[in-house]
Amino acid sequence: MKKYISVLLFVFSTAMALSAEAGEKPQACSKCQPCNLDWRHEISLGVGDQLFESLVWQNPPYIVNNMPQEWSGVYKERYRYTQHWSLNYYYNHNSWFSCGIQADISACLWDDVKRNGLGQELNRNKNSNFWNLTLMPCLRFWWFRYEYVGMYTNLGFGLCLNGGSETDYKGRHTAAAMAFDLGLVGLQCNYKRYFAFAQLGGLYAFRNKNTIYMLNSRIVSAGIGVKF
């Protein structure tokens, strides 16, 4: 875990050093006046899908036709997905580059249901869950920035904390893993200091090839924010 934190701090410090080279007043883009750089900072709240989780964790058929009634087993049923919720901060370095940090959280909940061989419910535990909390510095490269609209590509690399009611193969309730975000294309629409955005990309988190927490999760996301 220490090496992940070291890499995270290095990437973030490098990004902030780049942004510190900017002057006190950003330079407006000559071909798109004004370029919405009167406000250096922006903060936003976003929501995205859990396509990966909903495809991997699904409700199984629970009726077992070839087992006696005395037999019993525990099944994971009634999956619920919180979707991804993210809090984002960006510093606008100039008309084509921004850097910032992102916090994203998502969770999956289900019932552990004990049934007999005929599918009859014996008892139900509704408190089962897992969650992923992702923290990462991000770099944003703008394709263009006009007064009311802009397009960009995002890159992020950081740390994912995975936890929940279950333990992994080593008996841990919480584990750390590498995470990265690839926002292929994003669209931002502005009105004065307020804006809305939509983004297409993917969020990934894995410890190794056998332990994957997210893979092409949060493919589509959108949100609102404010500049200051």
N, C-alpha and C positions, 0 to 999 in steps of 0.2 A: 504494500500500500504506500510505503514511503516513496518509492520511485515514481509512482503515479502522481503523488502530490508535488514532488520535485519538478516533474515535467510540466505540470499544471502551472506552478509558480513561474517557471522559466518562460512559458509561452505568454502568460499574462504580463509579466514585467517587460518582455520584448515589445508587446503591443502597446503598452503604456509609454514606453520610451519613444516609440515612433510618433505617438500622438503628442508627446511633450515638445517635439520639435516644431509644432505649429506655432504661429504667432498668436497674439491675444485676440485678433479678429480674423475669422476665416475669409479666404478669398472667394468672392462670388464667381461663378462660371460665366464667362463673357457671352456665351451663346444661349444662355437660359436664365436671363435676369428676371426676377430675383431667384436665387438658387436655394432658398430655404435654409441658408446657413447663418441667419441672424440668431438662431438658437443652436448652441453647440451640443446640448444634451437632449437625449430622448429616452423615455421610459414607456414600456408597453406591456400589456397583458394579452397572452395568446392562448388558443385552444386548438388541439389537433387530434387526429384519429389514433386509434389503437388497432390498426389492421393486423399487424403481426400477432398480437396477443389474441385477438378474436379468431384468427385462423388456427393457432396452435392449441388454445385451450377452449374446447367445445364440450357441450353436454353429451355424454355417451348414452347409448341405450342401456337400460339397467335391468331389464327382464331377462333372466337366465332360464331357458326352457329345459335344459338337460341337467339341472341340479336339484337336489331334494330341498324341501322347505326348511329343513334344519340347517342347511348351509347358509352362510351370511358373508357379505363383503361390503366394504366402504367405497362409495362412488362420489366423485366430485360433480356436483350438479348446480344448476341455476347460476351460471357465471354472470357477473356484472362487471362492467368496465367504466372506470372514471373518465377515460380519455386523458390526453396530455394537457396539462396546464403549465404555462411558462411565464416567468417574469423576466423581462429583458431590459438591459440598459446599454445604450450606445453613446459614444462620444464621436461627433462629426469632425474628423481631422481636416478634411478638405472636400472638394466637390466629388471626388471619386473614391474616397477611402474613409471608413469608420471602424472603430474597434469598441468592444464592450464585453459584457459578461452576461451569461444566461443561467437561470435556475429553472429546471423542468421537473415536474413530478407526475407520476401516473401510477395507477394501482389496478389490481384485479381482485375481485372478491367472489367467493363461491360457498356453497354449503357442502359439508362432508356428511353424506347420508348413508346410513347402514341399512342394507336391504337383505332379505332372505333370497333363496333361490327362485322364488316365484315373483320377485320384484316388489314385494310388500315392504313398506318403510317400517323400520324398527326404531330408529332415533335419528335426530338431525342436529348437526352443529353448524350454526350460521356465522361463526366468527373466523373463518379461514380467509387468508388474504396473502398477497405479496405486493410489494411496491418498489418502484425505482425512482430515486432522487438523483438528478444529474446536474452537476455544476461544471461550467466550462467557459473559458475565454473564447470570444468569437471575433472574426475578422469579416468585414463586409466590403465588397467591391461593387461600386455603382456602375451600371452600364450607362445610365444617364440620369440627370436630376433636373426636372423642370419645376416650375412653381407649384403645380398641382399634382404632378405624378412623377414617379421614379421607378427604375428597375434595378435589381441588384442580385448578387450571388453571395451566399453566406458560407463560411467555413468555421467550424468549432472543434476544439479538442479538449477533453477534460476527464472528469472522474464520475463514475456511476456508483452509487451505494444501493445495494439490493437487500431488502429485508422483508419480514413478514412473520406469519404464524408458524411457518414450516422451517425446517433446517435443511441445509445442503448436505452433500455426501460426507462432509467433514464435521457435521453437527453444528454449524454456525447459523445463527439467526440473521446475521448481517455480514455482507461481503462486499469488497470493493473491486471494481473492474474499470478498464479503459472504456471511454465513450468518445464518439465523435459525431458531428452533425454536418451533413452536406445539404445545404439549401441551394438547389440547382438554380432556381429562378424565383425571385420575389417581386411583388408589385406593391408599391406604397402610394396611397392617394392622400393628399394634404388639403386641409382647409385651415388657413391661418396657422396656429400652433398645434392643431389637432390633426391626427392622421389615422388611417386604417390600412391594414396590410393583409396580403394573402401570399402564401409561400408553398412551393412544391419542392420536396426533397426527401430526406430520410435520416432517422436517428438510430444509432447503433451503439451497443454496449456488449462486450464479451470479455471473459477471462482467458479463454482458449477456445480451440475448435469444438470442444465438447460442452462448454458452458457458455451459452448465449442468452443474454437477458433481453436484448432488443435487436431486431434485424429489419431494417426498412420500416420501422415504426414511425408514427407521426409523418406520414407521407404528405398529407395536406394539412395546413394550419392557417389560422387567420386570427386577427386581433385588432385592438385599438390602442392608441397611445397619445402622448402629449410631449411637446418639445419645450425646453426651457433654457 
